[in-house]
Amino acid sequence: MNDQLEPIADSSDRAGAAGPMSFTRRTLLGGTGIAAVGSAFAAPALLGPAGAAPTVPEGEMVPILEGTASQTAAINGNAFHDGVLYVGSRTAPSPGTPRLAAFDPLAEELLWVQDLELGSSSGITQIAADDDHLYIGASGHTHLFRQDRATGETEQWLQLGGASTIPYSMRLEGEHLWIGTYPDCRLRRITVASGEILDFGRIGASTYMVGIALDEDHVYASTAAPGELKVFDHQANLLHDLTEHLVESPVGTLKVIAHEGLLYVSVGRAVLSMRPDGTERVERPIPDEDRYVDHFDITPDGRLIALARNTTNYYEVTPDGLECLGAPSSDLQNVGFT
């Protein structure tokens, strides 16, 4: 797990080149991405231009080469910090070694790729980042991992629960790392400096604890189907159960975010907002073709933005509706937004 930085030997190791590719250690790719992250591990523009499609008789179908298969796995987990976007592979390219990559999204440059020898049965579930470390959750592994951003060394950091417990949702805020876990559906707060864990308990009947949001006085936690929503103070005392304010949904809740005194909740086919006690509730339906809104973020000028899964349409959430601002891509499902 203590991978050292290792420069690439020649251009045949670069993404999109014709030669073989092996990333058993962190590989530097030059440069110092992407605000909405799609389901391909790296966009074709970053992999290099594809060759011209071959001329074939009418009616025949042939594949179009976009790059090497070793860098086009689906991704899961992403974090943006200090100008760098980190993304992880949803499945492990080789047994026990999920893949991690770093991008400069403004320069559209892939910085490095690293295979992490975590021993997990599948891929990365969540990533968070601060000035010193990346915090990495992996499916099939009850431990949380921590990587030194300067050296690339990765350590098995904290055990979160029993043998089947894995990090499913993650949020880093100040000195605390917040973790929602599967299958026990619990919320845990980790003090980063000490590793001390405060358990907020089981959030609902689901096996997936999915939504984490914070404001100065409240901690919000929500679950996947059947869908529950609870409000705590920062000492883990339950203040409100807002489950009755949700709507029927095959996915329960997907994301929550606190903004300007309101809690916003994605419940599949709608975006809800309400006060911490459930008052002033507003329901905003989304178009059928979007399927779900499952990511929120706040712009530097204070606007709340929601990203749809199927279409990558992104919306400004207004007091009584949703205003479509565009779509980053027409042929990807989103998996991240930052």
Disulfide bonds with the S-S distance in Angstrom:
none
